[in-house]
Amino acid sequence: MAPMCFFPTGTSDRSHTPTSTRDSTRGVALPVALILLVVLSLGAVLASRRAAVLEEVTHGTRTTQVAHLAAQSGLRFCEAVVVDIVDSDGATHGALAPKLGQVVLDEVDHGQALWPVLVNWRANATHRIDVPVADQDASAALGRVPAPQCMAEPMTQGRFLITARGLSANTSFDDDGQLLSGSEVWLQSVIAPNVPIPSASGGFE
């Protein structure tokens, strides 16, 4: 009987060990979190800076607007003063007649004009007119801004040059009258108070 040969059947033990991803996930999450933190921090800084800039711009716009309203009040008041003195012999504002300029100007930037000289705008200056509270713009008066100031100077052909200066709250000046802080607005007009105007009855007044 022939000998029998037994060959072992090949077996393969292929066991797969799952690869752990927990450590690698932690390694990726930390840098991502740091990047997000930096981005959020930069966003917060930019937002705060933008808010500060907007607030500053808004404040500047408001102070300029208040100064402009004050200047308008000054312009209207001095125009009314001139019309009253010229047309009505100062029935209402006669006490302010000495405040009017004496030199007759032929143009706005005349060499002897009073308005460009800052010393003429100091407190108690001879020709500076301060607008009473009752004649000021309501918002300017409530804002506790300095009283609007104006000046009236005669011109040729019966005209008058009116110059007004409006100031915002917390304005300050140096010894030469130059603005250091706050806002100031200058307005001018040229009026001819004795020019006849049509009346309601059909004639002129």
Secondary structure, DSSP 4 states (H G I P E B T S, - for coil): -PPP---PPP----PPPPPP-HHHHHHHHHHHHHHHHHHHHHHHHHHHHHHHHHHHHHHHHHHHHHHHHHHHHHHHHHHHHHHHHHHSTTTTTGGGGGGS--SPBSSTT-TT-STT-GGGGSTT-TT-EEPPGGGS-HHHHHTTPPPPEEEEEEBGGG-EEEEEEEE-TT-EE-TTS-EEES-EEEEEEEE-TTS--B-TTSSB-
